[in-house]
Amino acid sequence: MDQALEYWTYAREQFPFLWSLSMNLISAVFIFCLGILVGRWVQKRIRGSRFGGSHLDATLKPVIASTFFYVIIAMTLYAVLIKLGVPASSLIAIFGAAGLAIGLSLKDTLSNIASGIFLLVLRPIKVGEFVDLPNTSGMITEVGLFATTLKTADGILQFVPNSRVWEGRIQNYARNATRQFRLDIGVSYDTDLRRAQSVLLETLAAAADRITDAPTPPEAYVMNFGDSSVNFNCRVWLPSDRWFARTSELRIEVFEALGAAKIEIPFPQRVITMKTDG
């Protein structure tokens, strides 16, 4: 033990520069590891369901968590470089040059960040909403700094860059509590059209999930005369939740009502006239 202390004292006295450098290096590593741990802890705490209570939207939590994490990491790197003896004035110049180089080389990434900020400020989408984006659709699970995460109807997780979300068309199915259901259906040319219209209107009005105080009442219009049927367009307002189940049930009710009224839904058909010589 005494011999080890003697070696320790000898190294400090004979190699003060190396001793100071090694201590600073050890301290820098400790500061860096501590910064990573603190950053991860803060990020996890902010992402937690209790952070912010009901006043903080679930859409904002991932972005706030990521922002705090990167700020802590930047402060940690600054402290590490100061501990290693890099002058503060030189760090400002280094960070400025590095920021310019990163900005030029990662312009697409910066575009994603800018688009993410617009998405968070204007709020065209929120976590839990079902949306239709260019080339994909699904339920939003996270709006991050760089990408938006959504879960498709068949359970596939997709990451879409924020720039593509912002620059494309966003069709939000969940923002409004009600939606208008539209159904195109054809009936035979032998059908009494006014009776068919009456049956359709009665079926739509009797729908269990119909919104009674909707902007417009149930509607059924003759839209066009097709090759083998007269085509109606039916419209009724329904709650936007459980959309597929509600609309499927209403389609079945329309089909059964037309069948009970003996109104035919014709198959596609074509009349061919054969001409023969003489």
N, C-alpha and C positions, 0 to 999 in steps of 0.2 A: 504493500500500500504506500509506504513512504517512498519507495523507488518510483512508483507511478507519479506521485506528486512532484518528485524532483524532475522527471521528464516533462511534466506539464509546465512547470515553472521555467525550465530551460528553453522549451519551445517558445514560450511567450516572450522571453527576454532576447533570444537569438534571432527569431523570425517574426518580428512584430507585424510586418506587412501581411505575411501569409496568415498569421493568427487573426488579424482583424478581418481579412478577406473571408476566411473560413467561417468566422462568427457571423459576419454579415450574410454570407450565403445560407447558413443554417437558419438565420432569422428570416431571410427572404422566403425560403421554402416553407417555413412555418406560417408566415403571413399569407402566402398563396393558398396553402391548404385550408387555413382558417377561413379565408375569404370564400373559397369554393363551398365549404360546409355551410357558412352563414347564408350565402346566396341560395343554395339549394333549400335550406330550411325556410327562408323567407318566401321563396317561390312556392313551396309546398303549403305553407300556412295560408298564403293568399288564395291559392286554388281550392283550399278547403271550403266546404259548404257553409261554414259558420262565419267566414270572414265577410264583413260588411253587412251581415244580416240581410234583411229583405230590401234594403235601400240600394244595394249594389247588384246590377244586372249580371246574370250568369255569362252574358256575352263579353263583358268587360274584364272578368276575373283573369282569364288566360293572358290577355295583353298586359294588364297591370303586373301580373306575376313575372312575365318575361322581361318587362321594362325594369323592374326592381332588380332582377337577377343580373341583367347586363350592366346596370349602373354599379352594382356592388362589385362585379368582376372588373370593371374599368377602374374603380377606386383601388381595388386590390392590386392591379397591375401597376398603377401609379405608385402605390406605397412600396411595392417590391423593387421597382427601379430606383426610387429614392434611397431605399435601404442599401442597394448595391452601389451607391455612390454616383448615380447619374444626376447631373445638375438639373434643377427644375426648369431653367430657361431652355436647356437643350430638349427636355421632354416636350415642351410646348411646340418647338419646331418639329420634333419627330412626329408627334401626334398630328400636327397640321399637314405635314407631307404625307403621312400614312393615310389620313382621312381623304386627301385629294386622290391618292392612288386607288384607294378602295372605292371611292365614289365613281371613278372612271371605269374601273374594271368590273364593278358590280352594279351597273346601272339598272339591270333587270331586277336585281334584288331590292334596290332602293325603290324601284317602281312598285314592287309588291308591298313594301312598307307604306308608301304613300297611299296606295289603294286601300290597304288595311285601315289606315287612319280615316279615310273617307267613309269606309263601310261602318266604322265604329261611331263616327260623328252623325252621319245621315241616317243610319240604322235601317237600310232596306231589308236586312235579314237579321234574325236573332236566333240564339240557340233554342232548339226545339221546334223550329218552323220547317215545314216541308216546302221546298222551293224547286223550281225548274230553271237550271242554268244551261248555257250553251253546251251541248253534247252530254249532259248528265242531269240527274235529278235525285233528290233525297232529303233527309232530315238533317239540319245543321246541328253538329255536335260541338264545334269550336270555331271561333273566328280569331286567328292568331295574327302575329305581326307579319308573317310571310305568306301564309296559306290558310285557306278555309277548309275545314274537315267536315265531311258529311257522310251519312250512312244511307245507302240506297235502299230501295224497297225490298231487295232480295238479300239484305244484310251485309253488303260489301262496303268497306270503309274506303273513301276516296279523299285524296288531298288535291285541292285545286288552287293554283297560285292566285293570290288576291287580285293581281292585275287582270287576269282572265275573268274573274267574277265581276269586277267593277266595270270593265270595258264592254261586257256582253249584256244581253238581256236577262233581267232577273224577274221571274214570275213567281210571286209568293202566294201559295195556296192557303196559308194558315193565318195571315194577318187579319183578315175579316172573319167575323163569326158566322156569316152566311154566304152562300154561293148559289148562283143560278144553275140549275141542272137543265141541260138541253138534250132532247132525244129525237132523233130522226127515225121515222117509221113509215113504211109504205103499205097502202091497202089496195085491194083489187079495183079495177076500173068499173066493175059491176056494183061497187059499194055505194050506198047512199052517203055522200060525203058529209052532209049536215048531221046525220045520225052518228057517223064515226067521230066527228068533231065533238059531239055531245058526250059520247062515251069516254073519249080521252080526257075531256075537261073534268068530268065527274070523277074519274080515277085519280087524276092529279090533285083535285080538291080534297079527296078522301085520304090522301097519303098521311100516314101516321106522323111523319117527321116534318110535314110542311110548315113553313113559317107563316103564321096567320097575318102578321103585321108587315109583310114584305113590301118592297117598293111597288111591285106589280102583282096582280092575281095570277093564278095558273092560266097559261095560254096554250092554244093549239091552232096552228095556221097551216093552210095548204100552201106549200112552198113551190112545188113544181110538178110537172107531169113527166114521169120517167118512162123508160122503155117498156116496163111491165107493171108499173104501179103509180098511184097518185101518192106523193110523198108529203107527210105532215111533219112539222117541227113543233115539238112540245117543250114548254118551258115552265119551271116551277122553282121556287126558292127553298133551299134546304140548309140545315146546319152544316158547317164545313168540316166538323170532326166526323170520324168514321165514314168518310165519304164513299169509299168503295162499297161498304156494306149497305149503306142507305140507298145508293143509286142502283145497286144490284137488285135489292128488294123491290124498288119501284119499277124497274124494267119487267120483273116477273109479274107484278100486279097489272101492268099495262097489257102484257101478253095474255094473261088470264082473262082480263076484262074484254078484250077483242074476241077471244075464243068463245066466251059466254054469250056475246052478242052476235055470234055467227058472222063476224067480219073477217074476211080472208086476208092473210098476209101472203101475197103471192111470191112464188119462186121466180127468179129471172127467166124470161121466156122470149122467144123470137119467132115471128111468123115468116115462113119462107114460101114464096109463090113460085111454082115451077111452070115454066112456059115451054110448050112443045111446038114444033113446026107443023103447020097445016092441019 
